Amino acid sequence: MSTPDAWFNNLPKITRTYMTLCFATTCMTQFGLLSPKTIYLDFDLVFFHFNFWRLVTSFLFVGKFSFNFLVCLLILYVVAISWMIYYESSHAIILNRGQYGSVLENDPFVAGGGPSADFAFMLLFGGSVLSIIGFILGYPFLGVPLIFMILYVWSRKHTEQIVSFWGFKFKALYFPWAMIGFTLLTGGDPIPELAGVFAGHVYYFLLEILPNTKNINLLQTPQFLYVSRIHLVHDAIVMISILRRVNFFPSDNNRPVTGAAAPRQAAAATGPSRYNWGGGRTLGRD
């Protein structure tokens, strides 16, 4: 079996990055290295105090250490085992958020930009919808809704797949609703999860149902999300060469000199000259 490092590196880059950021954010807030007050979503702080990072960080926080966090740790452990099993068998896949996200990234609904680009576009679209919902309902953190959006889109993509959850087996189509029911039974708030389901259904409707029934295509992956690496490298090289020519950071030799040192620099710029011995005195005179 592959090592944990090999498994982690084999995850699709977007899923791997999002999982890492969520885990790091949870740990940092728990140990007091990061205050939730600095990352929650507040549109007054975003637009009037230019805290634009809150539009992103609000999706990275899924709660401090609690029973739900222990479940996340269990999910991470299950992912380490089931990720390799997924390629050998497609039956009775155990719930793990990371796996569903990575599977969806490799095989998403087609939006014209390739797997990872379409997955990134889905996250951007869902994040925009959830930000509006968060503004209306006053939810400061949107990590759980975004995860449920991914889960809902995955369930619509793999409707007939059999899922096992706490010993119960059912089709993936009903999986999000089973999770919401579990939240109700444990006394949790199902509204964030329902918000994620709503955002996922809006994405699914605009990308799958509307084009197939009305022949109307409203969603397409923007070009900047699937530009090739070759173009990115080329543009980076061109930009570096331009910055070098502009010379934003001149060396000491190129900086203008003022004051007493200015005449010496001007003389040096004209080229080499004979040494100046001074006025002196004529020999043989008193």
Rosetta silent file (secondary structure, phi, psi, omega in degrees, C-alpha in Angstrom):
SEQUENCE: MSTPDAWFNNLPKITRTYMTLCFATTCMTQFGLLSPKTIYLDFDLVFFHFNFWRLVTSFLFVGKFSFNFLVCLLILYVVAISWMIYYESSHAIILNRGQYGSVLENDPFVAGGGPSADFAFMLLFGGSVLSIIGFILGYPFLGVPLIFMILYVWSRKHTEQIVSFWGFKFKALYFPWAMIGFTLLTGGDPIPELAGVFAGHVYYFLLEILPNTKNINLLQTPQFLYVSRIHLVHDAIVMISILRRVNFFPSDNNRPVTGAAAPRQAAAATGPSRYNWGGGRTLGRD
SCORE:     score description
SCORE:     0.000 S_00000001
   1 L     0.000  145.616 -177.380    0.000    0.000    0.000 S_00000001
   2 L   -67.682  155.419  177.502    1.216    3.522   -0.775 S_00000001
   3 L   -73.962  161.229  177.436    2.608    5.746    1.931 S_00000001
   4 H   -57.254  -36.529  178.693    0.531    8.661    3.280 S_00000001
   5 H   -63.773  -42.818  179.768    2.787   11.086    1.423 S_00000001
   6 H   -64.909  -41.765  178.462    2.218    9.288   -1.857 S_00000001
   7 H   -62.415  -44.449 -177.659   -1.532    9.182   -1.290 S_00000001
   8 H   -64.425  -41.416 -179.230   -1.658   12.876   -0.418 S_00000001
   9 H   -69.915  -21.277  179.243    0.403   13.875   -3.441 S_00000001
  10 H   -82.931  -10.906  176.756   -1.869   11.832   -5.720 S_00000001
  11 L   -66.462  144.846  174.530   -4.931   13.847   -4.747 S_00000001
  12 L   -56.510  144.831 -167.430   -6.071   16.373   -7.367 S_00000001
  13 H   -62.450  -36.540 -178.386   -4.455   19.712   -6.652 S_00000001
  14 H   -70.844  -45.523  177.491   -7.615   21.707   -5.938 S_00000001
  15 H   -61.391  -43.646 -179.743   -9.059   19.109   -3.563 S_00000001
  16 H   -61.506  -42.891 -179.151   -5.673   18.704   -1.861 S_00000001
  17 H   -66.141  -43.651 -178.157   -5.305   22.447   -1.392 S_00000001
  18 H   -66.399  -42.715  178.188   -8.809   22.936   -0.019 S_00000001
  19 H   -61.428  -42.689 -179.011   -8.510   20.034    2.431 S_00000001
  20 H   -64.523  -43.678 -179.387   -5.153   21.319    3.662 S_00000001
  21 H   -65.689  -40.107  177.784   -6.421   24.865    4.154 S_00000001
  22 H   -63.582  -44.571 -179.800   -9.512   23.676    6.042 S_00000001
  23 H   -65.270  -43.571 -179.100   -7.440   21.471    8.330 S_00000001
  24 H   -65.860  -39.960  179.622   -4.833   24.190    8.926 S_00000001
  25 H   -64.066  -42.306  178.703   -7.482   26.820    9.651 S_00000001
  26 H   -62.804  -44.374 -179.827   -9.206   24.572   12.186 S_00000001
  27 H   -65.750  -42.231 -177.876   -5.928   23.801   13.965 S_00000001
  28 H   -66.461  -38.685  177.782   -4.792   27.434   14.011 S_00000001
  29 H   -70.215  -34.448 -179.418   -8.068   28.674   15.480 S_00000001
  30 H   -68.137  -40.262 -176.845   -8.070   25.926   18.102 S_00000001
  31 L   -90.312    8.749  175.099   -4.532   26.693   19.309 S_00000001
  32 L    78.325   11.160  178.190   -5.100   30.444   19.340 S_00000001
  33 L   -80.798  -17.983 -179.247   -2.838   31.189   16.395 S_00000001
  34 L  -143.909  128.876  179.976   -5.744   32.583   14.396 S_00000001
  35 L   -89.313  132.826  176.174   -8.840   34.329   15.688 S_00000001
  36 H   -58.648  -22.463  179.492  -12.182   33.473   14.046 S_00000001
  37 H   -66.339  -21.304 -178.393  -12.960   37.191   14.250 S_00000001
  38 H   -90.738   -5.878 -175.346  -10.375   37.852   11.553 S_00000001
  39 L  -125.372   -7.243 -177.212  -11.761   35.366    9.025 S_00000001
  40 L   -73.793  160.298 -175.234  -15.552   35.412    9.353 S_00000001
  41 L   -85.070  118.852  175.871  -17.684   36.895    6.580 S_00000001
  42 L  -141.755  111.320 -173.542  -18.813   40.465    7.194 S_00000001
  43 H   -70.060  -25.617  174.052  -19.676   42.499    4.119 S_00000001
  44 H   -64.279  -42.932  177.657  -19.316   45.794    5.977 S_00000001
  45 H   -70.484  -30.467 -179.263  -15.710   44.897    6.760 S_00000001
  46 H   -69.434  -49.367 -170.718  -15.191   43.617    3.226 S_00000001
  47 H   -94.127  -25.481 -178.188  -16.401   46.675    1.316 S_00000001
  48 H  -102.757  -19.693  177.496  -15.842   49.527    3.779 S_00000001
  49 L  -121.075    7.459  173.760  -12.624   48.326    5.427 S_00000001
  50 L    58.678   36.849  174.263  -11.243   46.362    2.450 S_00000001
  51 L   -87.797   65.647 -173.190  -11.017   43.018    4.280 S_00000001
  52 L   -68.033  -21.449 -179.405  -11.323   41.152    0.988 S_00000001
  53 L   -64.041  -21.451 -179.374   -9.706   38.006    2.383 S_00000001
  54 H   -64.826  -24.203  177.304  -12.912   37.302    4.297 S_00000001
  55 H   -65.676  -20.865 -179.907  -14.585   36.330    1.016 S_00000001
  56 H  -105.247  -46.282 -173.429  -12.222   33.324    0.947 S_00000001
  57 H   -66.303  -23.893  179.237  -11.399   32.548    4.575 S_00000001
  58 L   -66.061  -18.174  178.522  -15.065   32.169    5.529 S_00000001
  59 L   -91.502   -4.298 -175.491  -15.092   28.970    3.434 S_00000001
  60 L   -99.760   -9.476 -176.526  -12.064   27.486    5.221 S_00000001
  61 L  -103.378  122.134 -179.740  -13.463   27.300    8.750 S_00000001
  62 L  -118.608   15.025  178.448  -15.611   24.271    9.626 S_00000001
  63 L   112.906  158.987  177.637  -15.555   24.632   13.410 S_00000001
  64 L   -81.872 -175.908 -179.675  -13.156   24.100   16.285 S_00000001
  65 L   -59.344  122.993 -178.473  -12.268   20.787   17.904 S_00000001
  66 L  -162.888 -170.387  176.558  -15.541   19.000   18.640 S_00000001
  67 H   -60.675  -39.943  178.838  -17.383   15.822   17.762 S_00000001
  68 H   -63.576  -36.743  178.441  -17.648   17.049   14.186 S_00000001
  69 H   -68.626  -37.107  175.013  -13.915   17.615   14.083 S_00000001
  70 H   -62.137  -37.849  175.720  -13.334   14.084   15.382 S_00000001
  71 H   -62.563  -38.817  178.037  -15.560   12.871   12.563 S_00000001
  72 H   -63.630  -39.888  176.236  -13.366   14.827   10.162 S_00000001
  73 H   -62.304  -40.560  176.654  -10.293   13.083   11.568 S_00000001
  74 H   -63.811  -39.062  178.154  -12.032    9.758   11.046 S_00000001
  75 H   -62.246  -43.481  178.705  -12.878   10.817    7.518 S_00000001
  76 H   -60.830  -38.037  177.801   -9.229   11.640    6.857 S_00000001
  77 H   -66.786  -42.972  179.606   -8.267    8.179    8.108 S_00000001
  78 H   -64.679  -37.443  178.975  -10.914    6.514    5.932 S_00000001
  79 H   -60.251  -41.618 -178.453   -9.758    8.534    2.943 S_00000001
  80 H   -58.942  -29.951  179.845   -6.230    7.204    3.380 S_00000001
  81 H   -90.620  -47.427 -171.611   -7.572    3.669    2.971 S_00000001
  82 H   -77.405  -19.168  179.275  -10.463    4.085    0.573 S_00000001
  83 H   -61.542  -41.472  178.121   -8.673    6.389   -1.879 S_00000001
  84 H   -73.348  -33.556  179.853   -6.566    3.495   -3.129 S_00000001
  85 H   -67.964  -28.829 -176.242   -9.557    1.129   -3.024 S_00000001
  86 H   -57.299  -38.253 -177.939  -11.564    3.487   -5.227 S_00000001
  87 L   -75.646  -14.951  179.328   -9.463    2.683   -8.251 S_00000001
  88 L   -97.792  -26.827 -178.444   -9.945   -1.052   -7.676 S_00000001
  89 L  -149.721  144.176 -179.519  -13.680   -1.085   -6.925 S_00000001
  90 L  -110.182   17.312 -176.236  -16.565    1.356   -7.366 S_00000001
  91 L  -109.619  143.903  172.632  -18.941   -0.330   -4.903 S_00000001
  92 L    52.331   51.230  177.247  -19.841    0.625   -1.317 S_00000001
  93 E   -74.948  131.172 -177.348  -17.528    3.615   -1.060 S_00000001
  94 E   -78.041  148.754 -179.469  -17.450    4.928    2.507 S_00000001
  95 L   -60.294  127.147  164.231  -18.271    8.565    3.168 S_00000001
  96 L  -158.565  129.222 -171.961  -15.338   10.912    3.108 S_00000001
  97 H   -64.002  -39.611 -179.313  -15.515   14.492    1.989 S_00000001
  98 H   -61.834  -40.664 -178.244  -12.048   14.555    0.553 S_00000001
  99 H   -66.526  -46.387 -177.994  -12.702   11.559   -1.670 S_00000001
 100 H   -62.368  -38.866  177.669  -15.972   12.859   -3.058 S_00000001
 101 H   -64.431  -43.856 -178.253  -14.362   16.184   -3.824 S_00000001
 102 H   -69.695  -38.223  176.756  -11.389   14.581   -5.557 S_00000001
 103 H   -62.925  -42.320  179.890  -13.561   12.139   -7.514 S_00000001
 104 H   -66.110  -34.172  178.712  -15.731   15.011   -8.657 S_00000001
 105 H   -66.389  -34.922  178.268  -12.660   16.992   -9.675 S_00000001
 106 H   -77.413  -23.242 -175.993  -11.534   14.125  -11.887 S_00000001
 107 L  -144.933   65.913 -176.997  -15.011   13.616  -13.372 S_00000001
 108 L   -86.802  179.426  168.252  -17.176   16.739  -12.973 S_00000001
 109 L   -68.514  135.560 -173.410  -20.081   18.006  -15.015 S_00000001
 110 L   -70.966  125.754  176.390  -18.575   19.324  -18.219 S_00000001
 111 L  -126.568   13.641  171.196  -18.386   23.126  -18.353 S_00000001
 112 L    94.562    5.055 -175.522  -15.875   23.478  -21.150 S_00000001
 113 L  -124.915    5.505 -176.126  -12.602   23.888  -19.297 S_00000001
 114 L    93.662  163.529 -172.330  -11.296   20.451  -18.372 S_00000001
 115 H   -55.072  -60.659 -176.046  -11.659   18.555  -15.068 S_00000001
 116 H   -65.517  -37.373  178.968   -9.762   20.760  -12.615 S_00000001
 117 H   -65.306  -42.774  178.095  -10.875   23.977  -14.315 S_00000001
 118 H   -64.966  -38.261  178.480  -14.531   22.916  -14.222 S_00000001
 119 H   -65.447  -42.082  177.536  -14.172   21.906  -10.576 S_00000001
 120 H   -63.830  -40.100  178.226  -12.616   25.273   -9.730 S_00000001
 121 H   -64.638  -37.848  177.371  -15.419   27.035  -11.587 S_00000001
 122 H   -61.986  -41.697  178.570  -17.980   25.021   -9.625 S_00000001
 123 H   -65.744  -40.042  178.657  -16.364   26.149   -6.360 S_00000001
 124 H   -65.957  -43.440  179.183  -16.320   29.778   -7.506 S_00000001
 125 H   -65.143  -47.950  179.126  -19.939   29.651   -8.609 S_00000001
 126 H   -62.660  -38.943  177.655  -21.050   27.878   -5.451 S_00000001
 127 H   -62.774  -36.787  178.413  -19.033   30.261   -3.311 S_00000001
 128 H   -66.598  -45.511  178.693  -20.752   33.228   -4.954 S_00000001
 129 H   -62.517  -43.307 -178.439  -24.227   31.768   -4.382 S_00000001
 130 H   -69.158  -30.600  176.505  -23.387   30.871   -0.791 S_00000001
 131 H   -64.872  -38.975  176.531  -21.975   34.343   -0.134 S_00000001
 132 H   -65.079  -43.839  178.064  -25.339   35.817   -1.131 S_00000001
 133 H   -63.161  -41.849  177.956  -27.117   33.320    1.110 S_00000001
 134 H   -62.044  -36.223  177.548  -24.706   34.102    3.933 S_00000001
 135 H   -66.602  -41.563 -178.509  -25.435   37.809    3.513 S_00000001
 136 H   -70.297  -45.236 -175.222  -29.202   37.225    3.642 S_00000001
 137 H   -89.677  -11.221  179.147  -29.176   34.758    6.534 S_00000001
 138 L    76.141   31.817  178.556  -26.268   36.316    8.404 S_00000001
 139 L   -87.366  124.454 -176.999  -24.042   33.223    8.432 S_00000001
 140 L   -80.921  -24.334 -177.512  -20.420   34.155    9.182 S_00000001
 141 L  -126.160  136.766 -172.531  -18.829   30.857    8.069 S_00000001
 142 L  -124.968   20.298  179.461  -19.618   28.956    4.885 S_00000001
 143 H   -66.229  -47.205  179.591  -17.258   25.968    5.003 S_00000001
 144 H   -63.672  -45.235  176.200  -19.964   23.416    5.804 S_00000001
 145 H   -58.278  -38.959 -179.791  -22.349   24.722    3.098 S_00000001
 146 H   -66.355  -39.444  178.069  -19.586   24.517    0.492 S_00000001
 147 H   -63.785  -39.665  178.688  -18.780   20.924    1.468 S_00000001
 148 H   -71.640  -27.637  173.323  -22.455   20.009    1.181 S_00000001
 149 H   -64.472  -45.464  177.190  -22.611   21.668   -2.200 S_00000001
 150 H   -60.081  -43.047 -179.752  -19.772   19.415   -3.362 S_00000001
 151 H   -62.922  -41.297 -178.832  -21.547   16.436   -1.819 S_00000001
 152 H   -67.029  -44.866  179.185  -24.841   17.266   -3.546 S_00000001
 153 H   -62.307  -39.787  176.539  -23.256   17.727   -6.983 S_00000001
 154 H   -61.916  -41.293 -178.705  -21.406   14.440   -6.504 S_00000001
 155 H   -65.553  -32.230  177.385  -24.675   12.693   -5.570 S_00000001
 156 H   -77.676  -24.115  177.597  -26.334   13.937   -8.760 S_00000001
 157 H   -77.857  -34.276 -176.651  -23.349   12.804  -10.797 S_00000001
 158 L  -124.556   64.990 -172.762  -23.352    9.277   -9.300 S_00000001
 159 L   -65.564  -33.292 -174.056  -27.027    8.709   -8.512 S_00000001
 160 L   -93.485   -3.467 -179.097  -26.925    4.899   -8.641 S_00000001
 161 L   -69.256  138.590 -179.205  -23.744    4.403   -6.644 S_00000001
 162 E   -85.825  128.925 -178.472  -24.268    2.553   -3.353 S_00000001
 163 E  -116.632  139.836  177.116  -23.120    4.443   -0.274 S_00000001
 164 E  -111.262  124.700 -179.165  -22.575    3.005    3.211 S_00000001
 165 E  -140.641  114.876 -179.546  -23.141    5.292    6.179 S_00000001
 166 L    53.010   39.754  177.106  -23.267    4.052    9.791 S_00000001
 167 L    87.192   -9.784  178.964  -24.212    0.589    8.585 S_00000001
 168 E   -98.299  138.661  179.552  -27.011    1.777    6.293 S_00000001
 169 E  -115.979  134.135  179.126  -26.693    1.392    2.537 S_00000001
 170 E  -157.946  171.927 -179.702  -28.558    3.532    0.036 S_00000001
 171 E   -72.048  150.972 -178.361  -28.085    5.233   -3.304 S_00000001
 172 H   -61.534  -25.642  179.894  -25.838    8.249   -3.518 S_00000001
 173 H   -57.449  -32.026 -177.100  -28.791   10.345   -4.686 S_00000001
 174 H   -97.032    2.084 -174.196  -30.192   10.276   -1.139 S_00000001
 175 H   -61.213  -49.625  179.857  -26.876   10.738    0.610 S_00000001
 176 H   -57.791  -37.608 -179.176  -27.092   14.517    1.287 S_00000001
 177 H   -70.900  -32.358  175.099  -30.577   14.098    2.741 S_00000001
 178 H   -65.351  -39.413  177.960  -29.373   11.285    4.982 S_00000001
 179 H   -66.346  -39.871  177.636  -26.648   13.575    6.299 S_00000001
 180 H   -64.900  -40.386  175.891  -29.164   16.345    6.928 S_00000001
 181 H   -62.156  -38.417  177.399  -31.385   13.877    8.773 S_00000001
 182 H   -64.107  -38.610  177.541  -28.412   12.834   10.890 S_00000001
 183 H   -62.851  -41.027  178.096  -27.802   16.486   11.754 S_00000001
 184 H   -64.228  -41.086 -179.099  -31.414   16.856   12.885 S_00000001
 185 H   -65.934  -30.874 -179.167  -31.198   13.729   15.032 S_00000001
 186 L   -91.449    6.127  176.715  -28.074   15.014   16.772 S_00000001
 187 L    80.446   18.566  179.461  -29.637   18.415   17.477 S_00000001
 188 L   -86.595  176.143  179.131  -27.613   20.361   14.926 S_00000001
 189 L   -95.169  115.056 -177.399  -28.637   23.208   12.650 S_00000001
 190 L   -84.153   -6.138 -175.032  -29.513   21.881    9.170 S_00000001
 191 H   -61.485  -46.131  177.253  -29.818   25.316    7.543 S_00000001
 192 H   -58.844  -38.126  178.970  -26.132   25.576    6.468 S_00000001
 193 H   -68.481  -39.923  176.651  -26.343   22.099    4.939 S_00000001
 194 H   -65.099  -34.633  176.282  -29.596   22.975    3.161 S_00000001
 195 H   -63.273  -40.153  176.487  -27.926   26.128    1.852 S_00000001
 196 H   -65.101  -39.933  176.844  -25.179   23.976    0.360 S_00000001
 197 H   -62.863  -41.518  179.089  -27.760   21.675   -1.230 S_00000001
 198 H   -61.964  -47.144  179.284  -29.536   24.706   -2.700 S_00000001
 199 H   -62.355  -40.058  177.812  -26.310   26.102   -4.175 S_00000001
 200 H   -64.633  -37.598 -179.884  -25.439   22.683   -5.581 S_00000001
 201 H   -71.148  -35.770  175.902  -28.855   22.322   -7.182 S_00000001
 202 H   -60.773  -44.715  177.951  -28.608   25.769   -8.784 S_00000001
 203 H   -62.723  -46.624 -179.492  -25.288   24.747  -10.308 S_00000001
 204 H   -63.343  -40.185 -178.751  -26.662   21.376  -11.423 S_00000001
 205 H   -65.899  -46.010 -177.386  -29.807   22.955  -12.886 S_00000001
 206 H   -71.713  -27.381 -175.297  -27.965   25.611  -14.899 S_00000001
 207 H   -96.769  -26.195 -175.178  -25.296   23.230  -16.154 S_00000001
 208 H  -117.504  -53.590 -173.102  -27.269   20.024  -16.766 S_00000001
 209 H   -72.306  -50.022 -176.119  -31.044   20.412  -16.724 S_00000001
 210 H   -62.583  -44.980  177.282  -31.453   23.749  -18.510 S_00000001
 211 H   -64.474  -35.472 -177.132  -29.161   22.945  -21.477 S_00000001
 212 H   -78.350  -26.995 -177.712  -30.753   19.508  -21.973 S_00000001
 213 H   -98.978  -37.022 -176.925  -34.370   20.682  -21.713 S_00000001
 214 H  -115.672   -2.447 -178.228  -34.275   24.239  -23.130 S_00000001
 215 L    57.527   40.650  178.745  -30.965   24.188  -25.010 S_00000001
 216 L  -117.805  120.901 -179.533  -29.805   27.196  -22.990 S_00000001
 217 L  -109.205  107.363 -178.893  -26.185   27.299  -21.825 S_00000001
 218 L  -103.152  -20.538 -177.565  -25.624   29.883  -19.120 S_00000001
 219 L  -113.441  130.597  174.642  -22.564   28.446  -17.405 S_00000001
 220 L  -150.058  136.995 -177.593  -19.176   28.014  -19.001 S_00000001
 221 L   -61.481  126.322  178.178  -15.775   27.828  -17.381 S_00000001
 222 L   -60.983  151.306 -175.021  -13.907   31.142  -17.820 S_00000001
 223 H   -64.800  -33.122 -175.752  -10.805   30.970  -19.954 S_00000001
 224 H   -67.023  -15.341  179.872   -8.454   32.157  -17.216 S_00000001
 225 H   -83.867  -20.816 -178.147   -9.170   28.969  -15.227 S_00000001
 226 L  -125.590   26.671  173.327   -7.950   26.573  -17.894 S_00000001
 227 L   -64.862  141.914 -174.247   -5.121   28.453  -19.573 S_00000001
 228 L   -70.113  155.265  178.874   -2.313   26.025  -20.316 S_00000001
 229 H   -63.029  -32.542  179.981    0.819   25.838  -18.206 S_00000001
 230 H   -61.772  -44.241  179.091    2.905   26.647  -21.277 S_00000001
 231 H   -65.619  -38.425  179.213    1.128   29.981  -21.661 S_00000001
 232 H   -63.283  -44.399  179.192    1.488   30.696  -17.959 S_00000001
 233 H   -64.056  -43.371  179.705    5.232   30.039  -18.044 S_00000001
 234 H   -61.613  -45.826  179.540    5.632   32.127  -21.194 S_00000001
 235 H   -63.889  -36.605  178.748    3.702   35.051  -19.698 S_00000001
 236 H   -65.495  -41.298  179.052    5.753   34.814  -16.502 S_00000001
 237 H   -64.191  -43.462  178.456    9.017   34.951  -18.454 S_00000001
 238 H   -61.730  -43.197 -179.577    7.827   37.955  -20.448 S_00000001
 239 H   -64.302  -40.874  178.599    6.741   39.756  -17.283 S_00000001
 240 H   -62.896  -42.512  179.485   10.082   39.103  -15.576 S_00000001
 241 H   -63.816  -37.662  178.149   11.988   40.453  -18.592 S_00000001
 242 H   -65.700  -43.629  179.856    9.838   43.598  -18.611 S_00000001
 243 H   -64.020  -34.525  178.854   10.416   44.178  -14.906 S_00000001
 244 H   -68.245  -36.470  178.654   14.158   43.781  -15.376 S_00000001
 245 H   -70.826  -39.582  179.023   14.159   46.410  -18.126 S_00000001
 246 H   -65.201  -34.486  176.259   12.091   48.844  -16.108 S_00000001
 247 L    59.300   65.910  178.396   14.551   48.365  -13.220 S_00000001
 248 L   -66.492  -25.899 -176.143   12.322   49.197  -10.284 S_00000001
 249 L  -121.704   79.435 -177.382   15.180   48.480   -7.883 S_00000001
 250 L   -67.309  152.072  177.930   18.319   50.153   -9.271 S_00000001
 251 L   -76.192  171.727 -178.123   21.709   49.238   -7.882 S_00000001
 252 H   -62.733  -31.660 -177.948   23.825   51.674   -5.912 S_00000001
 253 H   -69.090  -24.321 -176.622   25.928   52.439   -8.997 S_00000001
 254 H   -97.240   -3.852 -178.551   22.872   53.655  -10.908 S_00000001
 255 L   -80.328  141.156  177.936   21.405   55.840   -8.193 S_00000001
 256 L   -66.055  143.622 -177.904   21.822   59.623   -8.560 S_00000001
 257 L  -115.033  133.359  179.593   24.362   61.171   -6.188 S_00000001
 258 L  -122.638  168.371  176.876   23.964   64.619   -4.682 S_00000001
 259 L    86.922 -150.326 -175.617   26.041   66.795   -2.384 S_00000001
 260 L   -67.273  -24.771 -177.694   29.829   66.737   -2.164 S_00000001
 261 H   -80.132  -11.170 -176.575   30.080   63.397   -3.911 S_00000001
 262 H   -63.458  -47.002  178.977   28.365   64.672   -7.073 S_00000001
 263 H   -59.743  -38.620 -179.938   31.501   66.301   -8.677 S_00000001
 264 H   -63.843  -39.261  179.759   33.531   63.142   -8.067 S_00000001
 265 H   -67.809  -38.023  179.318   30.848   61.025   -9.752 S_00000001
 266 H   -65.071  -40.337  178.862   30.703   63.429  -12.713 S_00000001
 267 H   -66.116  -38.969  179.496   34.474   63.303  -13.116 S_00000001
 268 H   -66.974  -31.203 -178.184   34.469   59.545  -12.957 S_00000001
 269 H   -70.683  -25.169 -178.941   31.751   59.405  -15.607 S_00000001
 270 L   -78.238   -8.706  177.699   33.943   61.321  -18.126 S_00000001
 271 L   112.934  179.800 -177.613   36.542   58.587  -18.048 S_00000001
 272 L   -70.089  143.701  178.698   40.044   58.154  -16.568 S_00000001
 273 L  -137.346  166.570  179.501   42.145   61.297  -16.007 S_00000001
 274 L   -71.668  154.644 -176.242   45.614   62.161  -14.679 S_00000001
 275 L   -69.097  139.373  179.009   46.058   62.505  -10.960 S_00000001
 276 L   -90.169  110.545 -176.292   45.558   66.040   -9.577 S_00000001
 277 L   -87.538   -6.851 -179.192   48.638   66.938   -7.535 S_00000001
 278 L    95.908 -175.918 -177.222   47.348   70.326   -6.390 S_00000001
 279 L   -72.696  -48.132  178.473   48.778   73.871   -6.851 S_00000001
 280 L    73.672 -174.598  179.036   52.242   73.302   -5.285 S_00000001
 281 L  -131.939  147.588 -179.742   55.153   75.837   -5.015 S_00000001
 282 L   -79.079  133.179 -178.152   57.838   76.876   -7.543 S_00000001
 283 L   -76.304  147.787  175.014   61.327   75.703   -6.594 S_00000001
 284 L    89.358    3.988  177.498   64.179   78.219   -6.237 S_00000001
 285 L  -116.900  151.749  178.180   62.071   81.120   -4.997 S_00000001
 286 L   -73.156    0.000    0.000   61.729   82.590   -1.526 S_00000001
